[in-house]
Amino acid sequence: MEKFFGNSTKRLLEVLMLIIMILIFGQSSCSAYSYYDYYYDYYNNYYNNYYNNSNSYNYNNYGSNYNSNSSMSISPSSKTIKVGETATLQANLSSGDVLSQYSFNNQSVINLTVYTDGKIVVKGVKIGTSTITVCSKKGQQASCTITVQANSSGGTGKVNVINGNIIDTRTPIYSGHKYTNLTEKQLKRLAYVAYREQGSLEGAKIELSLMANLTESRRSDYDICTYVFYSGWFGSVSNIRSNPSYNSYFTSAYVDAARSVLVNGNRYLTKDIVEHDCISDISSISTGSKNTRSNYIPYQTVIYNVYGAKYVFVGFAPNGGDPFGYLVN
């Protein structure tokens, strides 16, 4: 026993301290290289050297991984990407260190994947900013600010409006991604969701354009059926995805509209428009009473909904449809 501990009283106290630190702190935290790691290094190195190097060991080498003076950074320290775009960042770790924790604010703005070797993959979801903070096992910390802008590869600018604030569906404004793998059954069900949301053929074209925008900004695989039927974004769709019962007002014209918008890529909304609400879900607007449609001014009125979202109004879907807009922080 005494041979193992050397200066037995001192070593015994250190073993007790190790046990206490494990119970209190567990593994290393974001704020600092933990006592657990420090003492683990000590005894790990002690065992290896004591039994493999003629029972001799320099106690000053313990905690060899601890480096309070090391620093970490993320390259680049800031990055601007587009909605739907993916970028790869790299945390510059010191030798032997790994990433252990991360956090980021405004989590609806980006999707984030962090790897222990320092690789950070970020995808733009909606317009806004988000700050990523990563922490290493040695207690180092670094941050990077991501700015997400509207996608500039088509589908930018402003929507066409008529009668002051009604979105024009006479002519598509750009050609978007083509969902050529959709079956007739899938098209019909997606068209029915759009019909249920807006209640008119022209309004359904706007809703279908929104479906595409949301899918393309939130799913890298562009699986529009999974997004629409399982994301929870589009009302009550459980009966539509499983066993729809179509009413007499829903005609083949809605399926043709879905084919035009989704399969042929004819879009009526710019890519940054990913929000709409029924009037009952709006708390207030910046330009008067929410119940007076003439108060909604395209690209000026700010809408605040009951879920905490804030977005700029761009236009109403035709025939008494919902207000649509792009999100802002």
C-alpha positions, 0 to 999 in steps of 0.5 A, spaced: 500 500 500 505 504 502 509 502 495 503 504 491 502 511 494 509 513 495 508 519 500 502 515 503 498 520 506 498 525 500 497 520 495 491 518 499 488 525 500 489 525 492 485 519 491 479 521 495 479 528 492 479 524 485 473 521 488 469 527 490 471 531 484 468 525 480 461 525 484 461 533 484 463 534 477 463 528 472 466 529 466 469 535 463 465 541 463 464 547 458 467 552 462 474 548 464 478 542 464 475 538 469 478 536 476 476 529 474 480 529 467 486 532 471 486 527 476 485 521 471 491 524 467 495 523 474 493 516 476 493 514 468 500 516 467 502 514 474 500 507 473 503 506 466 510 509 468 510 505 475 509 499 472 512 499 465 518 504 467 522 500 473 517 503 478 520 510 477 515 516 475 516 524 475 510 526 479 510 533 476 508 530 469 501 529 472 495 532 468 499 532 462 493 534 458 491 540 462 493 546 458 490 553 461 494 557 456 492 554 450 487 557 446 481 555 440 478 559 435 473 557 429 475 558 422 472 562 419 470 566 426 464 569 422 460 566 416 454 569 411 450 563 408 444 563 404 437 560 406 438 552 404 446 553 403 451 549 407 457 551 410 463 547 413 467 551 419 473 548 423 475 549 430 482 549 431 484 544 437 490 543 440 494 537 440 490 531 443 483 535 445 476 534 442 470 538 442 465 536 448 459 541 448 456 546 443 450 551 444 447 556 439 442 561 439 436 563 435 436 555 433 430 556 428 435 560 423 440 554 422 441 547 423 447 545 426 452 538 426 458 538 431 463 533 430 469 531 436 474 533 431 472 540 430 468 540 424 462 544 424 457 543 419 451 549 419 445 549 414 441 556 413 434 555 415 431 562 415 433 569 415 437 571 421 443 571 425 445 565 430 452 565 434 455 558 435 459 557 441 463 550 442 467 547 448 473 542 448 474 537 453 480 541 455 476 547 457 477 551 451 471 555 448 470 559 441 464 562 438 462 564 430 457 568 428 452 565 422 448 570 418 443 567 414 440 571 408 435 570 402 437 565 397 440 569 391 440 563 386 433 565 383 427 566 387 429 573 389 426 580 389 419 581 390 412 578 389 408 580 384 401 583 387 395 586 384 389 590 387 394 593 392 396 587 396 394 580 393 399 576 390 398 575 383 398 568 380 397 569 373 404 568 372 410 564 376 416 569 378 421 564 377 422 556 376 424 552 382 426 545 384 422 540 380 419 534 385 419 529 379 419 523 383 412 525 386 406 520 384 399 522 382 397 520 389 402 524 393 400 530 388 393 529 390 394 529 397 399 535 397 394 539 393 388 537 398 392 540 404 393 546 400 386 547 398 384 546 405 389 551 407 387 557 403 380 554 400 381 557 393 385 554 387 389 561 386 390 561 394 392 553 393 398 555 388 401 560 393 400 555 399 404 550 394 409 555 393 410 555 401 410 548 401 416 548 397 420 553 400 419 550 407 421 543 405 427 546 401 429 550 407 429 545 412 430 538 409 436 537 405 433 531 402 427 535 399 422 530 402 416 534 401 411 529 403 415 527 410 415 535 411 408 537 409 405 531 413 409 530 419 412 537 421 406 539 424 406 546 420 400 545 416 394 544 420 391 537 421 393 533 416 393 526 419 387 524 416 390 526 409 396 522 409 393 516 411 386 516 408 383 522 405 376 523 404 376 529 398 370 533 398 366 535 392 369 542 391 376 539 391 377 538 383 382 535 379 384 543 377 387 543 384 392 536 382 394 540 376 396 546 380 400 542 384 403 539 378 405 545 375 408 548 382 411 542 384 413 538 379 414 543 373 417 548 378 412 554 377 413 558 383 409 564 385 413 566 392 420 568 393 424 563 396 425 567 403 417 567 404 416 561 409 410 564 414 403 565 413 397 565 418 390 566 419 388 572 422 386 569 428 393 567 429 395 574 428 396 578 435 398 585 431 400 588 425 405 595 425 400 599 421 393 598 424 388 594 426 389 586 424 382 585 422 382 591 416 386 588 410 387 594 407 392 596 413 397 590 410 402 594 406 407 589 402 414 590 404 412 595 410 407 592 415 410 587 420 406 582 423 406 579 430 403 572 431 401 569 437 406 564 437 412 569 437 414 570 430 415 576 427 415 577 419 414 582 414 408 582 410 408 581 402 401 579 400 395 576 401 393 569 398 387 571 393 380 570 394 380 572 402 386 567 403 392 568 409 397 573 409 404 571 407 411 574 409 418 573 410 421 572 417 425 577 421 428 577 428 
